[in-house]
Amino acid sequence: MMKLVLAFALMAIAHACIRSEEPGPEKPKYEPTDEEIYMEIQKGMKRPMGFDERSWGIMQKKIRAWDYDGWLEKSGMMEKDFFMQKAAIQGGNYPTQFAFMDFADNPYWKNFSYVNPRTQMLEGFLPAITQKACDFCGATCGMRNIGMRSDRCFDEMELTGSGLDNKEFAACAGYGSTPKRANVYNFSAPLSMAPMKQLWIRKTTTDITSEADVNTKKKAIPAPEAQYGQYDAACLQRVWPDVVPGEIVETAADDIELITQLVNKEADIAMGPVIPMDADAETQEAIKDIQRFGEPFHCVKDGVFQMMHRKDEDMRLFNMCYWYGVVRTGEYKKMCEKYGGLVKELCIDFEAWIREMNMDPNPPMQDGMMGDM
């Protein structure tokens, strides 16, 4: 009898062991509270002055929401730097004044920036995308109209910019980096492509067939007022290093005059505009006696217009706000469509541009993906 009881007891124990190995009901996944998230985020971070723990936590959570596609996580960038940069805006460490030219009387450039005659406010593509970058980060930015006084940003002869040097504004919008400018200032945030140039010769010219034939020939370039500080002799000499300055003439007030000089044999080669093969009939008629020589070329670094600023001006915050609040949100493309025309034609296809420049598409913001820092 005792053996029978012992056998049943052993069977019960074995059955209990088997049942204990069977999976039980799944426990609900633990979801941390907002407070716990705040505490986790804040570990190892220095809270900026003027922020209590609650406010700092809320701000960090908002910034985390910006990373809508997980870019920060995928790139391995520590949120700490991102949060600290955004927080610095609230402490005043942010460029607040930006200078723009008034192209109201220049139909070619007008939509980039101009003063509305009714409101006397700056409008156009460049002020719009700058303001959107500021708004995205909650920064109050000023838009300064400098009219056509480009010397306030950069005097090509004196190699100074009175407005920048006197700290009247933090940056000038829409400038390309040339060797002269880059010696004095830094450049950040690509805003648009810069128009390229093309060399032209007469169709009747038979003694210019290669680069070697360019030497000793008379070359026409835009006059100083039409160079915008970049379409100058220095650009031509970067394309053709052996060009002798004495062979270059600066007489053409605009592209039409440049072509006329070439046709009239006042020059052998002209640094003129890039004209598409499918240009309209009127344009085709204007260039019927000339032909392209070589490939189109840029006169500014990386072929883009940027923010030009003093070398001691920290533009990292603006770069971050511009990249996240304008480019990555699609606002940049919307503004390209809104202003159309030349603006749309020169808008940057950022994916293609990054590939062409052989850049890392997901670099840490402080490493200069958006320009010099």
C-alpha positions in Angstrom: 0.0 0.0 0.0 2.8 2.4 0.9 4.5 1.7 -2.4 1.3 2.6 -4.3 0.9 5.9 -2.4 4.6 6.7 -3.2 4.1 5.9 -6.8 1.1 8.3 -7.1 3.0 11.0 -5.3 5.9 10.7 -7.7 3.5 10.9 -10.7 1.9 14.0 -9.3 5.3 15.7 -8.8 6.3 14.8 -12.4 3.0 16.1 -13.8 3.5 19.3 -11.9 7.0 19.7 -13.4 5.7 19.1 -16.9 3.0 21.7 -16.5 5.4 24.2 -15.1 7.4 24.0 -18.4 4.3 24.9 -20.4 4.2 28.7 -21.5 2.0 30.8 -19.3 0.1 33.9 -20.4 2.3 36.6 -21.8 2.9 39.5 -19.4 1.9 42.9 -20.7 4.8 44.9 -22.2 5.9 47.6 -19.8 5.5 51.2 -21.1 7.5 53.8 -19.3 5.8 56.9 -18.2 6.7 60.4 -19.5 8.5 61.1 -16.3 10.6 58.0 -16.6 11.4 58.9 -20.2 12.5 62.4 -19.1 14.7 60.9 -16.4 16.3 58.5 -18.9 16.9 61.2 -21.5 18.5 63.5 -18.9 21.0 61.0 -17.6 24.5 62.3 -18.2 23.3 65.6 -19.6 23.9 69.1 -18.2 20.7 71.0 -17.9 21.1 74.5 -19.6 20.9 77.5 -17.3 17.3 78.8 -16.9 15.6 75.4 -17.3 14.0 73.5 -14.5 14.0 69.7 -14.8 10.5 69.6 -16.0 10.9 72.2 -18.7 14.2 70.7 -19.9 12.6 67.3 -20.1 9.6 68.6 -22.2 12.0 70.4 -24.5 14.0 67.2 -25.1 10.9 65.3 -25.8 9.8 67.8 -28.4 13.2 67.7 -30.1 13.1 63.9 -30.1 9.8 64.2 -32.0 11.8 66.0 -34.8 13.6 62.8 -35.5 10.5 61.5 -37.3 12.3 59.0 -39.4 14.8 57.7 -36.9 17.7 59.5 -38.6 19.5 60.3 -35.4 19.2 56.7 -34.2 20.3 55.3 -37.5 23.3 57.6 -37.8 24.4 56.8 -34.2 24.5 60.4 -33.3 24.0 61.1 -29.6 20.8 63.0 -28.9 22.7 65.0 -26.3 24.5 67.2 -28.8 21.2 67.7 -30.7 19.3 68.7 -27.5 22.0 71.0 -26.3 22.2 72.9 -29.6 18.5 73.4 -29.6 18.5 74.6 -26.0 21.2 77.1 -26.7 18.8 79.0 -29.0 16.8 79.9 -25.9 19.9 81.3 -24.3 20.6 83.6 -27.2 23.5 81.7 -28.9 21.9 82.0 -32.3 22.4 84.2 -35.3 19.5 86.7 -35.3 20.1 89.1 -38.1 20.4 88.1 -41.8 21.1 90.5 -44.7 19.4 90.3 -48.1 19.8 92.2 -51.4 16.8 94.0 -52.9 16.4 92.8 -56.4 13.0 94.5 -57.0 14.4 96.2 -60.1 16.2 93.2 -61.4 13.7 90.8 -63.2 16.4 88.1 -63.4 17.0 87.8 -59.6 13.9 89.4 -58.2 12.2 86.3 -56.8 15.2 85.5 -54.7 14.8 88.5 -52.5 13.0 91.9 -52.9 11.2 94.5 -50.9 7.4 94.5 -51.3 6.6 98.1 -52.2 3.3 98.0 -50.3 4.5 96.5 -47.1 8.1 97.5 -47.3 8.9 94.0 -46.0 11.5 91.6 -47.5 10.0 88.8 -49.5 11.2 86.1 -51.9 12.7 82.7 -51.7 15.8 83.5 -49.6 14.0 85.4 -46.8 11.2 82.7 -46.8 13.5 79.7 -46.3 15.6 81.6 -43.7 12.5 82.6 -41.7 11.2 79.0 -41.8 14.5 77.7 -40.4 14.2 80.3 -37.6 10.5 79.5 -36.9 11.3 75.8 -36.7 13.6 76.3 -33.8 11.6 79.0 -32.1 14.2 81.7 -32.8 13.4 85.3 -33.4 15.3 86.4 -36.5 15.6 89.8 -38.2 15.7 90.3 -42.0 17.9 93.2 -43.0 17.5 94.9 -46.4 20.8 96.2 -47.7 19.4 97.4 -51.0 21.9 96.9 -53.8 24.8 97.7 -51.4 26.6 94.4 -51.9 29.8 96.0 -50.4 28.1 95.8 -47.0 28.5 92.0 -47.3 31.7 91.9 -49.4 33.6 94.6 -51.2 35.5 92.8 -54.0 38.2 95.4 -54.1 38.7 96.1 -50.4 38.1 92.4 -49.4 35.9 93.5 -46.5 32.2 93.6 -45.6 31.3 96.5 -43.5 28.0 95.1 -42.3 29.5 91.7 -41.3 32.7 93.2 -39.8 30.7 95.7 -37.7 28.3 92.9 -36.6 25.3 94.7 -38.0 24.1 91.2 -39.1 25.3 87.7 -38.6 25.2 86.4 -42.2 24.5 87.5 -45.8 22.2 85.2 -47.8 22.9 84.0 -51.3 26.7 84.3 -51.7 29.0 81.8 -53.4 32.3 80.8 -52.1 35.2 82.2 -54.2 38.9 82.1 -53.2 38.8 85.8 -52.4 35.7 85.6 -50.2 36.8 82.3 -48.5 40.0 84.0 -47.3 37.9 86.4 -45.3 34.6 84.7 -44.4 33.1 81.2 -44.0 30.1 79.7 -45.8 27.2 77.6 -44.5 23.9 76.1 -45.5 23.5 75.6 -49.3 20.5 77.7 -50.3 20.4 77.3 -54.1 22.6 76.4 -57.0 24.6 79.1 -58.7 24.2 79.7 -62.4 27.0 78.1 -64.4 28.9 79.7 -67.3 29.7 78.4 -70.8 32.5 79.4 -73.2 31.3 80.4 -76.7 33.0 80.9 -80.1 31.9 81.9 -83.5 30.7 79.1 -85.8 33.2 80.4 -88.4 36.1 80.1 -86.0 38.4 77.3 -87.3 41.6 77.9 -85.2 40.1 77.0 -81.8 39.5 73.3 -81.4 41.3 72.4 -78.1 42.4 73.9 -74.8 45.8 74.7 -76.3 44.2 76.9 -78.9 42.7 79.2 -76.2 46.0 80.9 -75.4 46.7 84.3 -77.2 43.0 84.6 -78.1 40.9 87.6 -76.9 38.4 86.6 -74.3 35.3 88.6 -73.3 33.7 88.4 -69.9 30.9 90.3 -68.2 31.6 93.8 -67.0 32.2 94.3 -63.2 28.6 95.3 -62.6 27.4 92.0 -64.1 30.0 89.8 -62.5 28.4 89.6 -59.0 31.9 89.0 -57.6 32.2 85.6 -59.2 31.8 85.7 -63.0 35.2 87.4 -63.3 38.7 86.9 -64.8 39.7 84.8 -61.8 36.9 82.3 -62.6 38.1 82.1 -66.2 41.7 81.6 -65.1 40.6 78.7 -62.8 39.1 77.0 -65.8 42.0 77.9 -68.1 45.1 78.3 -65.9 47.3 79.5 -68.7 45.1 82.5 -69.6 47.0 85.7 -69.6 45.1 88.6 -67.9 45.9 90.9 -70.8 43.9 88.7 -73.1 40.7 89.3 -71.1 38.3 92.2 -71.8 35.5 93.3 -69.4 33.1 95.2 -71.5 29.8 93.4 -71.8 27.1 94.8 -69.6 24.9 91.7 -70.0 24.8 88.4 -71.9 23.2 89.9 -75.0 26.0 92.4 -75.3 28.5 89.6 -74.7 27.1 87.6 -77.6 27.1 90.7 -79.8 30.7 91.4 -79.1 31.6 87.8 -80.1 29.6 87.9 -83.3 31.1 91.3 -84.2 34.6 89.8 -83.7 35.5 92.1 -80.8 36.5 88.9 -79.0 37.4 85.4 -80.0 35.9 83.6 -77.0 33.2 84.7 -74.6 32.3 83.5 -71.1 28.6 83.6 -71.5 25.4 82.0 -70.2 24.5 78.3 -70.3 21.7 78.0 -72.9 19.8 74.7 -73.2 19.7 72.9 -76.5 15.9 73.2 -76.5 15.8 77.0 -75.9 12.9 79.0 -77.4 13.0 80.3 -81.0 14.0 83.8 -80.0 17.0 82.6 -78.1 18.0 80.2 -80.9 17.9 83.1 -83.3 20.2 85.2 -81.0 22.8 82.5 -80.9 22.6 81.2 -84.5 26.1 82.5 -85.3 27.9 81.1 -82.3 28.5 77.7 -80.8 29.4 76.1 -77.4 33.1 75.4 -76.6 33.8 72.9 -73.9 31.5 72.0 -71.0 29.6 74.4 -68.6 31.5 75.2 -65.4 31.0 76.7 -62.0 32.6 79.9 -60.7 31.9 79.2 -57.0 32.8 76.3 -54.7 30.5 73.3 -55.0 28.3 75.4 -57.4 26.0 76.7 -54.6 24.9 80.0 -53.0 25.1 79.9 -49.2 25.1 81.9 -46.1 28.3 84.0 -45.9 29.4 84.9 -42.3 32.4 85.9 -40.2 34.7 83.1 -39.3 33.9 83.7 -35.6 30.2 83.4 -36.2 28.9 80.0 -35.0 26.3 78.9 -37.6 25.8 75.3 -36.4 22.5 76.1 -34.8 21.2 77.7 -38.0 22.5 74.8 -40.1 20.6 72.4 -37.9 17.4 74.3 -38.0 17.7 74.8 -41.8 18.4 71.1 -42.4 15.6 69.8 -40.1 13.0 72.5 -40.5 13.3 73.4 -44.2 15.1 70.7 -46.2 13.9 67.5 -44.5 10.4 68.6 -43.9 9.8 69.4 -47.6 9.4 73.1 -47.0 12.3 73.8 -49.3 10.6 72.1 -52.3 7.4 74.0 -51.5 9.2 77.3 -51.7 10.8 76.3 -54.9 7.4 75.7 -56.4 5.9 78.9 -54.9 8.5 81.2 -56.4 9.0 79.3 -59.6 11.0 80.6 -62.6 14.7 80.9 -62.1 14.3 80.1 -58.4 12.9 76.7 -59.2 15.5 76.1 -61.9 18.3 76.7 -59.4 16.8 74.9 -56.5 19.0 72.2 -55.1 18.2 68.5 -55.5 19.8 67.7 -52.2 20.0 63.9 -52.7 21.7 64.4 -56.1 23.9 67.2 -54.9 25.2 65.2 -51.8 26.0 62.3 -54.2 27.8 64.6 -56.6 29.8 66.2 -53.8 30.6 62.7 -52.5 29.3 63.6 -49.1 28.0 61.4 -46.3 24.1 61.8 -46.4 23.9 61.3 -42.7 26.8 63.1 -41.0 26.7 64.5 -37.5 25.5 68.1 -37.9 28.6 69.6 -36.3 30.9 68.0 -38.9 30.1 70.5 -41.6 27.8 68.8 -44.0 26.0 72.1 -44.4 29.2 74.1 -45.0 32.0 75.6 -43.1 31.4 76.0 -39.4 
